[in-house]
Amino acid sequence: MTRMGWFLVAVLGIACGRSPFAPPAGTKVAVVPFSVSPGASVQAFDGDPSQVGQSLAEQIAEQLREDDRLDAVVVPNGVTPQGDLIVRGEITHINGGNTAVRVTAFAAGLVAWPFLFIGMAGRADLGSQGSVTRSDGTVVGVFSAEKHGDGWSQRRAIGNAVDSLGEEFGDMIKDGKYEGGHPGNDGHLAAPAATEPTARQHTVSDRLQELDQLRAKGLISDEEYAAQRRRLIGEL
């Protein structure tokens, strides 16, 4: 869909009381499997974090397909996403919780329901963030959230958290009303700070200064200075 097409849809949506970012009927949505952020916190989890990202993408697509007006698919890894809207994201936090605590609390809760609250201390947590862009790269919205999951096993607890996150993200996309995605929001993880200059760059800079000092002291000729300077600059 062209920019003008999106603009007209947005105007009509506002007139009808809908969010200008809500996708119109017939929108094709490509959901890319969520990656694991380089800075992600993974605790008490013995599964494959990348599989969690795949499952989350599938859940988002399933949630979007519940709206008959939308056509959502999960893009296989390594395939360039094609669609009117592209959904990308990453896992920012995984905590598998404590299975023994969850099971004990559930068993005790069968006798006295207040013990069920003990299970909250052992529940699993899952955080994620992402963005929705149009095919031309225009950002439609950013989002993030964190959900808890309960279950006898770690796999089930994380699976429940995935279902909850997928449902919430899917609803955001369908409604065009995005939440999170900024510092301080649940599930948000800031991008890694820019790296410092490499040791090689520091070394070349130091050697240039040393070269200047050698010439100033008359220990090398102008010709030698010029030749060495050209060589060092070529290493930058």
Secondary structure, DSSP 8 states (H G I E B T S, - for coil): --HHHHHHHHHHHHHTT--TTS--TT-EEEE---EEEEEEEEES--S-HHHHHHHHHHHHHHHHHTSTT-EEEE--TTS---SSEEEEEEEEEEE---HHHHHHHHHHHTT-GGGGGGGGGG-EEEEEEEEEEETTS-EEEEEEEEEEE--SSHHHHHHHHHHHHHHHHHHHHHHT-----STTSTT-----------HHHHHHHHHHHHHHHHHHTTSS-HHHHHHHHHHHHHT-
